[in-house]
Amino acid sequence: MRSRLTSKDTGKIAFVSEVIAGGTAGACQVIFTNPLEIVKIRLQVQGEILKEAVGTAAPIVRRSALTIVKELGLLGLYKGASACLLRDIPFSAIYFSCYSHIKKDIFHEGERRLGMLDLLLAGALAGMPAAYLATPADVIKTRLQVVAKKGETVYTGLFDAARKIYKEEGFKAFFKGGPARVLRSSPQFGTTLMFYELIHRMVPFPGDEHGSPADRLRQQSQEMSSQATLFHAEHALRILHNANYKFGSFSQQNIKLQPASQ
């Protein structure tokens, strides 16, 4: 999306286009991540239930990931997808926009080639605001995807969950686990984007003949610098030619003949 929305003339992308590109990426990934999220959450909650059941007369039944998938079915795997979209679209819009500007404005991408540490820090820093600001949507998504135990509140939808959480637990409940999300997402996405950038340098995308916009901008700068150097050299030679300067010859006026005895 960034490649499509980047100006071919300047090699730059507008801020609004950056946000759209990031949000589009976040929306596309939900197709693959939502089923994995709901199975993961069910397995995690199952572990807590099994711990509580130890020492009681209640039968302990362990369910595998495949069993959970069969129980949920295709439509069930996308339960809470609206909340997942609500989380991943703003997360990716914030994350990729911040990542791009941190690289450009703090680490001066385009003026020099960024190293591994620069890429890691840029990704980690961008992950902090993105992870924390997307926490409310993550809280709602988790409540929708977890099977409610006896006596717990049952949520029927996105707005129903938001209303009940606010009414029963207050506004602060929407940011429960926010710092933990930052501690997880920041190094995770920092490492992911660092290796992505490094691998992209070694293995360019199909059809990506000119590299990234930053690489193209750097190449244009080098070409302009070379052209400026040639212009100055040509200008200097023209001045010497107009002055009738003869290379490799001595001026007869400056040669003094010495006596033969000397």
C-alpha positions as CSV (number, residue, x, y, z in Angstrom):
1,M,0.0,0.0,0.0
2,R,2.9,2.4,0.8
3,S,4.4,1.6,-2.6
4,R,1.1,2.3,-4.3
5,L,0.5,5.6,-2.4
6,T,4.0,6.9,-2.7
7,S,4.6,9.7,-5.2
8,K,6.7,8.5,-8.2
9,D,8.1,11.9,-8.8
10,T,9.3,12.8,-5.3
11,G,9.6,9.4,-3.7
12,K,7.5,10.7,-0.7
13,I,4.2,9.7,0.8
14,A,1.7,12.0,2.5
15,F,0.8,11.5,6.2
16,V,-2.8,10.6,5.4
17,S,-1.6,8.0,2.9
18,E,0.7,6.5,5.5
19,V,-2.3,6.1,7.9
20,I,-4.4,4.5,5.2
21,A,-1.6,2.1,4.3
22,G,-1.1,1.0,7.9
23,G,-4.8,0.7,8.6
24,T,-5.3,-1.4,5.4
25,A,-2.5,-3.8,6.5
26,G,-4.2,-4.1,9.9
27,A,-7.5,-4.9,8.4
28,C,-6.1,-7.6,6.1
29,Q,-4.3,-9.5,8.8
30,V,-7.5,-10.0,10.8
31,I,-8.5,-12.7,8.3
32,F,-5.6,-14.8,9.5
33,T,-5.1,-13.7,13.1
34,N,-8.7,-13.8,14.5
35,P,-9.0,-17.6,14.4
36,L,-5.6,-18.0,16.0
37,E,-6.5,-15.4,18.7
38,I,-9.7,-17.1,19.7
39,V,-8.1,-20.6,19.9
40,K,-5.2,-19.2,21.9
41,I,-7.5,-17.4,24.4
42,R,-9.7,-20.5,24.8
43,L,-6.5,-22.6,25.5
44,Q,-5.2,-20.1,28.0
45,V,-8.6,-19.9,29.9
46,Q,-8.8,-23.7,29.9
47,G,-5.5,-23.8,31.8
48,E,-6.9,-21.5,34.5
49,I,-10.1,-23.6,34.7
50,L,-8.1,-26.8,35.1
51,K,-6.1,-25.3,37.9
52,E,-9.3,-24.3,39.7
53,A,-10.8,-27.8,39.2
54,V,-7.8,-29.6,40.8
55,G,-8.9,-31.0,44.2
56,T,-12.6,-30.8,43.4
57,A,-15.1,-33.4,42.3
58,A,-15.5,-31.7,38.9
59,P,-14.3,-33.8,36.0
60,I,-11.1,-32.5,34.3
61,V,-11.3,-32.5,30.5
62,R,-8.5,-31.2,28.4
63,R,-9.3,-29.9,24.9
64,S,-6.8,-29.6,22.2
65,A,-6.6,-26.7,19.7
66,L,-8.2,-29.0,17.0
67,T,-11.1,-29.8,19.3
68,I,-11.7,-26.1,19.9
69,V,-11.7,-25.5,16.2
70,K,-14.2,-28.2,15.6
71,E,-16.5,-26.9,18.3
72,L,-16.4,-23.3,17.1
73,G,-16.8,-24.0,13.4
74,L,-15.9,-21.6,10.6
75,L,-18.2,-18.8,11.8
76,G,-17.2,-19.3,15.4
77,L,-13.5,-18.8,14.6
78,Y,-14.4,-15.2,13.6
79,K,-16.3,-14.4,16.8
80,G,-15.1,-11.0,18.0
81,A,-13.7,-10.1,14.5
82,S,-15.3,-6.7,14.7
83,A,-13.4,-6.0,17.9
84,C,-10.3,-7.4,16.3
85,L,-10.7,-5.0,13.4
86,L,-11.3,-2.2,15.9
87,R,-8.0,-3.1,17.5
88,D,-5.8,-3.9,14.5
89,I,-6.7,-1.1,12.2
90,P,-5.8,1.8,14.5
91,F,-2.8,-0.2,15.9
92,S,-1.3,-0.6,12.4
93,A,-2.2,2.9,11.3
94,I,-0.4,4.3,14.4
95,Y,2.4,1.8,14.3
96,F,3.5,2.1,10.7
97,S,3.1,5.9,10.5
98,C,5.2,6.3,13.7
99,Y,7.8,3.8,12.5
100,S,8.3,5.6,9.2
101,H,8.6,9.0,10.9
102,I,11.0,7.8,13.6
103,K,13.3,6.3,10.9
104,K,13.2,9.5,8.9
105,D,13.1,12.2,11.6
106,I,15.1,10.7,14.4
107,F,17.5,8.2,12.7
108,H,17.7,10.3,9.4
109,E,16.8,7.6,6.9
110,G,17.7,8.7,3.4
111,E,20.8,10.5,4.6
112,R,22.5,7.3,5.7
113,R,21.9,3.6,5.7
114,L,20.2,2.5,9.0
115,G,21.9,-0.2,11.0
116,M,20.3,-3.1,12.9
117,L,20.2,-1.1,16.2
118,D,18.5,1.8,14.5
119,L,15.8,-0.4,12.9
120,L,15.2,-2.3,16.2
121,L,14.8,1.0,18.2
122,A,12.6,2.5,15.6
123,G,10.3,-0.5,15.6
124,A,10.3,-0.7,19.4
125,L,9.5,3.0,19.9
126,A,6.7,2.9,17.4
127,G,5.1,-0.1,19.1
128,M,4.7,1.7,22.5
129,P,2.0,4.3,21.6
130,A,0.3,1.9,19.1
131,A,0.0,-1.0,21.7
132,Y,-1.2,1.2,24.6
133,L,-3.8,3.2,22.5
134,A,-5.3,0.0,21.1
135,T,-5.7,-1.6,24.5
136,P,-9.5,-0.8,24.9
137,A,-10.3,-2.7,21.7
138,D,-8.2,-5.6,22.9
139,V,-10.0,-5.7,26.2
140,I,-13.4,-5.8,24.4
141,K,-12.2,-8.5,21.9
142,T,-10.9,-10.7,24.7
143,R,-14.2,-10.4,26.7
144,L,-16.1,-11.4,23.6
145,Q,-13.9,-14.4,22.7
146,V,-13.7,-15.9,26.2
147,V,-16.4,-18.4,27.3
148,A,-18.1,-16.8,30.3
149,K,-18.1,-19.0,33.4
150,K,-21.1,-19.4,35.7
151,G,-21.9,-16.1,37.4
152,E,-19.8,-14.0,35.0
153,T,-21.2,-11.3,32.7
154,V,-22.2,-12.5,29.2
155,Y,-21.4,-10.1,26.3
156,T,-23.5,-10.3,23.1
157,G,-21.7,-7.8,20.9
158,L,-19.2,-5.0,20.6
159,F,-21.3,-2.2,21.9
160,D,-22.9,-4.4,24.5
161,A,-19.4,-5.3,25.8
162,A,-18.2,-1.7,25.9
163,R,-21.4,-0.6,27.7
164,K,-21.2,-3.3,30.4
165,I,-17.5,-3.0,31.0
166,Y,-17.9,0.8,31.5
167,K,-21.0,0.4,33.7
168,E,-19.6,-2.4,35.9
169,E,-15.8,-1.6,36.1
170,G,-15.4,2.0,35.0
171,F,-13.3,3.7,32.3
172,K,-10.0,2.4,33.7
173,A,-11.0,-1.2,32.9
174,F,-10.5,-0.4,29.2
175,F,-6.8,0.0,29.8
176,K,-6.3,-3.1,32.0
177,G,-3.1,-4.8,30.8
178,G,-2.0,-1.8,28.8
179,P,1.6,-1.7,30.2
180,A,1.9,-5.4,29.7
181,R,0.8,-5.0,26.0
182,V,3.5,-2.4,25.6
183,L,6.2,-4.6,27.1
184,R,5.1,-7.4,24.7
185,S,4.4,-5.6,21.5
186,S,7.3,-3.1,21.6
187,P,10.2,-5.7,21.4
188,Q,8.0,-8.0,19.3
189,F,7.4,-5.5,16.5
190,G,10.8,-4.0,16.8
191,T,12.4,-7.4,16.1
192,T,9.9,-8.2,13.4
193,L,10.4,-5.0,11.5
194,M,14.2,-5.1,11.9
195,F,14.4,-8.5,10.3
196,Y,11.9,-7.5,7.7
197,E,14.0,-4.5,6.6
198,L,17.3,-6.5,6.6
199,I,15.8,-9.4,4.6
200,H,14.1,-6.9,2.2
201,R,17.6,-5.5,1.5
202,M,19.0,-8.9,0.6
203,V,15.8,-10.2,-1.2
204,P,13.9,-7.3,-2.9
205,F,10.2,-7.8,-3.7
206,P,9.4,-9.1,-7.2
207,G,9.3,-6.2,-9.6
208,D,11.0,-3.9,-7.1
209,E,13.8,-2.9,-9.4
210,H,14.6,0.4,-7.8
211,G,14.3,-0.5,-4.2
212,S,12.5,1.4,-1.5
213,P,11.5,5.1,-1.9
214,A,14.3,6.0,0.5
215,D,16.8,4.1,-1.7
216,R,15.5,5.8,-4.8
217,L,15.7,9.2,-3.1
218,R,19.3,8.4,-2.0
219,Q,20.2,7.3,-5.6
220,Q,18.7,10.5,-7.0
221,S,20.7,12.6,-4.6
222,Q,23.9,10.8,-5.6
223,E,23.1,11.4,-9.3
224,M,22.4,15.1,-8.7
225,S,25.7,15.4,-6.7
226,S,27.6,13.7,-9.6
227,Q,26.0,16.0,-12.2
228,A,26.9,19.1,-10.0
229,T,30.5,17.9,-9.9
230,L,30.6,17.5,-13.7
231,F,29.1,20.9,-14.1
232,H,31.7,22.6,-11.9
233,A,34.6,20.7,-13.7
234,E,33.2,21.7,-17.1
235,H,32.8,25.3,-16.0
236,A,36.4,25.4,-14.7
237,L,37.7,24.1,-18.1
238,R,35.7,26.7,-20.0
239,I,37.3,29.5,-17.9
240,L,40.8,28.1,-18.5
241,H,40.1,27.8,-22.3
242,N,38.7,31.4,-22.5
243,A,41.9,32.6,-20.7
244,N,43.9,30.9,-23.5
245,Y,45.8,28.8,-21.0
246,K,48.1,26.2,-22.6
247,F,48.6,23.0,-20.6
248,G,52.1,21.5,-20.6
249,S,53.8,24.5,-22.2
250,F,56.1,27.1,-20.8
251,S,55.6,30.8,-21.3
252,Q,58.5,32.2,-23.4
253,Q,58.4,35.5,-21.5
254,N,59.3,33.7,-18.3
255,I,62.3,31.7,-19.7
256,K,65.7,33.4,-19.2
257,L,68.6,32.2,-21.3
258,Q,71.7,31.5,-19.3
259,P,75.3,32.1,-20.6
260,A,76.9,29.0,-22.1
261,S,79.7,29.1,-19.5
262,Q,77.2,28.6,-16.8
